[in-house]
Amino acid sequence: MVEKIDFVVTYLDGSDEKWAKERDSYRHVQADGTGHENGESRYRNMDNFHFFLRAVEKYAPWVNKIHIVTWGHIPEWLNVNHPKINVVNHEDFIPKDYLPTFNSNAIEFSFDKIPGISEYFVNFNDDMFLNSKMEPTDFFVDGVPRLQIMHAPFMPSDPLFSSNTLALNKIVNAKPKYLFNSKMFSLKNGLFAVMANIYMAPLLKYYGRFLGFREDHLPAPHTKSIYNQVREELPDYFEFVGKSKFRNSQDIKSISHWLMLDYARATNQFVPINSFKLGRMINLGVDVNFEKLFKSNYKILCLEDGDYVSEEDFDGIVETMNNAFLQKFPNKSEFEK
């Protein structure tokens, strides 16, 4: 049983003119990478962060601390004096040489440096919400993270994931005992994942290296220890990502925090879980039935805003979503003034 588990969530107010001016002043410093990586959809404000905190209070009252990572803006309604709330500005934990940064990967790569953060922490984006009662064992068991292991080859058309896989093979000796860990055949991963691993086994044996893992776009359980292990192995990668003002997966060194999860899988520092049942990522759209979704059996929902949501539809979708949130969480939490 893990004693203390912290949540870390990144908060951004994309309407902050001062922040937007600073971001735009650095556009010339680095190519933007792909349009999706740094498009305006990544910065739109859905005005529902209070529902994230209401869900945490209701469904994970055992959480030790909630670290809210911000460029500097915080919601005016936030109760910053609550003992579980820790507002963390970028300069509090990111090296000054890397600031300012508008690169979520660079921010996440320093999470283990947040002052006072627990050995065990879960990384949330602000579009991820708890949907029903959670237990600490949904995230950690026996001192290691709960992760689904599902081998899945990522091709160069998926540069972010292929960069992670290339980096993983650089630091983990892909001997058979690592490639064919018995946990990959555990039904705790879910039947589909086990079947995929059986299908992938001949390819793993033929190539003798990791070909990639399916990643969950869900809250990610991390440990400071695994962060430190990967940082010691790839200091130049951490340096590259840290200094990148914006995300740019086109570069081979542009890795993400998912590499820490891959490393945990590859080095047998995890316990299997069926993430297909745990949570689901939903692309926002006019056809999403939020009331039905919020009554589903999924414990976690990621409600992703993407480039496929037009400016014309965005406000209406957000209003519908937030009305459904209000029905589910009508009362203020202790984290609100």
Summary of the structure (lengths in Angstrom):
residues: 337
radius of gyration: 19.6
end to end distance: 33.0
largest distance: 59.0
contacts: 1033
relative contact order: 0.19
helix: 42%
strand: 15%
